[in-house]
C-alpha cells in the first residue's frame, strides 16, 4: 500500500514539474517569427530606449513582470509619452502590444517608460516579424475607428508631408549624432580600461 502511494505521489510530482516546464516555453504563433527578446528594469518616471532596424511588419510585445512599464514607438530615437512625441503607444497594465507596418521608416525608436506609481518596473520585450494580415494596421485589435480610407485625403497629405519633413530632419540629426556617440563611446572605453 505504501509503495503504491509513493509511486502515485512521484507520478503527480513528475506531471506537475513537466507541466510547469512546458508552460514556461513561449507559445508557437503562426505568421510570427521571434526576432529578439530582452528584459530589463526601468525606474519610476524614467525611460529606457531601444533602437530597432528590422525590416518588414513588426509586432512589439512588452510584458510588465513587476510594476507597470508602458511602450512608446516613434520614427526618431527618443519617443516620449506625449502624443506629439510618439506615433504608436500602448499603456495598459500587463501586456502592451504595438504593430509596426512594413512601410514605417527604420530605424525605429522604442521607449519603455516606468510608471510613477512604482519605484521600479521590471519588463520583458519581444520583437516579432509579424506577417499576420492586417486590414487597418494603425488600429489595434479591439479598438474601433470611424476612419475610412480616403475620407480626408487633403488632411492625410498634409500630415504625411509634415511627418516626412520631421523624419528628414531627424535623419539628418541622427546621421551626425550616432557616429559622434560611437566615437565618444570608443574613447571612453580606452580611457577607463
C-alpha positions as CSV (number, residue, x, y, z in Angstrom):
1,X,0.0,0.0,0.0
2,X,2.8,2.4,0.9
3,X,4.7,1.6,-2.3
4,X,1.6,2.4,-4.4
5,X,1.1,5.7,-2.6
6,X,4.8,6.7,-3.2
7,X,4.6,5.8,-6.9
8,X,1.4,7.8,-7.3
9,X,2.9,10.7,-5.4
10,X,6.1,10.6,-7.6
11,X,3.9,10.5,-10.7
12,X,2.0,13.6,-9.6
13,X,5.2,15.4,-8.8
14,X,6.7,14.5,-12.3
15,X,3.5,15.6,-14.1
16,X,3.5,18.9,-12.2
17,X,7.2,19.5,-13.0
18,X,6.7,18.7,-16.7
19,X,3.6,20.9,-16.8
20,X,5.4,23.9,-15.3
21,X,8.4,23.4,-17.7
22,X,6.2,23.3,-20.8
23,X,4.2,26.3,-19.6
24,X,7.4,28.4,-19.4
25,X,8.1,27.8,-23.1
26,X,6.9,30.5,-25.4
27,X,3.8,29.6,-27.4
28,X,4.2,29.0,-31.1
29,X,2.4,31.7,-33.0
30,X,1.6,31.2,-36.7
31,X,2.7,34.0,-39.0
32,X,5.1,35.4,-36.4
33,X,8.9,34.9,-36.2
34,X,10.6,35.8,-33.0
35,X,13.5,38.2,-33.8
36,X,14.6,39.5,-30.4
37,X,13.9,39.1,-26.6
38,X,15.3,41.4,-23.9
39,X,14.4,42.2,-20.4
40,X,15.3,45.0,-18.0
41,X,14.3,47.3,-15.2
42,X,13.2,50.9,-15.6
43,X,12.8,53.4,-12.7
44,X,9.7,55.4,-11.9
45,X,9.3,58.3,-14.3
46,X,12.2,57.2,-16.4
47,X,12.7,55.9,-20.0
48,X,14.8,53.1,-21.3
49,X,15.4,53.3,-25.1
50,X,15.8,50.6,-27.7
51,X,16.5,51.1,-31.4
52,X,15.2,48.5,-33.9
53,X,16.4,48.2,-37.5
54,X,14.5,45.1,-38.5
55,X,12.6,45.3,-41.8
56,X,9.1,44.1,-42.6
57,X,6.0,44.3,-40.5
58,X,6.8,44.1,-36.8
59,X,4.9,43.3,-33.6
60,X,6.5,44.6,-30.4
61,X,5.2,43.0,-27.2
62,X,6.1,44.4,-23.7
63,X,5.1,42.4,-20.7
64,X,5.4,44.0,-17.2
65,X,6.8,41.4,-14.9
66,X,6.5,43.8,-11.9
67,X,5.3,47.3,-11.7
68,X,3.9,48.9,-14.8
69,X,6.1,49.6,-17.9
70,X,4.5,51.4,-20.9
71,X,5.5,51.1,-24.5
72,X,6.1,54.1,-26.9
73,X,7.3,53.9,-30.5
74,X,8.4,56.6,-32.9
75,X,10.5,57.1,-36.1
76,X,13.0,59.1,-34.1
77,X,15.3,57.6,-31.4
78,X,13.7,59.0,-28.2
79,X,9.9,58.7,-28.2
80,X,8.1,60.3,-25.2
81,X,4.8,59.8,-23.5
82,X,3.2,63.0,-25.0
83,X,1.1,62.5,-28.2
84,X,3.4,64.7,-30.2
85,X,6.5,62.6,-29.3
86,X,5.4,59.2,-30.5
87,X,3.4,57.5,-33.3
88,X,2.4,54.4,-31.5
89,X,1.9,53.6,-27.8
90,X,0.4,51.1,-25.5
91,X,-0.1,52.0,-21.9
92,X,-2.0,49.1,-20.4
93,X,-1.2,47.2,-17.2
94,X,0.2,43.9,-18.2
95,X,0.8,43.0,-21.9
96,X,1.4,46.0,-24.2
97,X,1.4,45.3,-28.0
98,X,2.2,47.7,-30.9
99,X,2.1,46.8,-34.5
100,X,4.6,48.5,-36.9
101,X,3.6,48.4,-40.6
102,X,6.1,47.3,-43.3
103,X,6.4,50.8,-44.8
104,X,7.3,52.5,-41.5
105,X,10.7,54.3,-41.6
106,X,13.6,52.5,-40.0
107,X,15.4,52.5,-37.5
108,X,12.6,52.5,-35.0
109,X,12.9,54.2,-31.6
110,X,11.3,52.3,-28.8
111,X,10.8,53.9,-25.4
112,X,9.9,51.9,-22.3
113,X,8.5,54.2,-19.5
114,X,8.3,53.2,-15.9
115,X,5.1,54.4,-14.4
116,X,5.3,56.8,-11.4
117,X,3.2,54.6,-9.2
118,X,6.0,52.0,-8.9
119,X,9.6,52.6,-7.8
120,X,10.8,50.1,-10.4
121,X,9.2,48.3,-13.2
122,X,10.6,45.0,-14.5
123,X,9.7,44.1,-18.1
124,X,10.4,41.7,-20.9
125,X,10.2,42.9,-24.5
126,X,9.7,40.6,-27.6
127,X,10.0,41.7,-31.2
128,X,8.3,39.6,-33.8
129,X,8.3,39.8,-37.6
130,X,4.5,39.7,-37.9
131,X,3.1,38.5,-41.2
132,X,-0.4,38.4,-40.0
133,X,-2.8,40.1,-42.5
134,X,-4.0,43.4,-41.1
135,X,-6.7,45.5,-42.7
136,X,-6.0,48.7,-40.8
137,X,-2.5,48.4,-39.4
138,X,-2.8,51.6,-37.3
139,X,-5.8,50.3,-35.3
140,X,-5.1,47.7,-32.7
141,X,-7.4,44.7,-32.1
142,X,-10.4,45.5,-30.0
143,X,-10.3,49.3,-30.9
144,X,-13.0,50.8,-33.0
145,X,-12.5,53.5,-35.6
146,X,-14.7,55.7,-37.7
147,X,-11.8,56.5,-40.1
148,X,-12.4,55.4,-43.7
149,X,-9.5,55.4,-46.2
150,X,-9.5,58.4,-48.5
151,X,-12.2,60.1,-46.4
152,X,-9.9,63.1,-45.7
153,X,-7.3,63.0,-48.5
154,X,-6.1,66.6,-48.1
155,X,-5.6,66.1,-44.3
156,X,-3.7,62.9,-44.9
157,X,-1.4,64.6,-47.5
158,X,-0.7,67.5,-45.0
159,X,0.1,65.0,-42.2
160,X,2.3,62.9,-44.5
161,X,4.2,66.0,-45.7
162,X,4.7,67.2,-42.1
163,X,5.8,63.7,-41.0
164,X,8.2,63.4,-43.9
165,X,9.8,66.8,-43.0
166,X,10.2,65.7,-39.4
167,X,11.7,62.4,-40.4
168,X,14.2,64.1,-42.8
169,X,15.2,66.5,-40.0
170,X,15.7,63.7,-37.5
171,X,17.5,61.5,-40.0
172,X,20.0,64.4,-40.6
173,X,20.5,64.8,-36.9
174,X,21.0,61.1,-36.3
175,X,23.5,60.8,-39.2
176,X,25.7,63.2,-37.3
177,X,24.9,62.2,-33.7
178,X,25.2,58.4,-33.9
179,X,28.8,58.3,-35.3
180,X,29.8,61.0,-32.8
181,X,28.4,58.9,-29.9
182,X,30.2,55.8,-31.2
183,X,33.5,57.7,-31.3
184,X,32.9,59.1,-27.8
185,X,32.0,55.6,-26.6
186,X,35.2,54.2,-28.0
187,X,37.3,57.0,-26.4
188,X,35.6,56.3,-23.0
189,X,36.4,52.6,-23.3
190,X,40.1,53.4,-23.9
191,X,40.2,55.9,-21.0
192,X,38.6,53.6,-18.5
193,X,40.4,50.4,-19.4
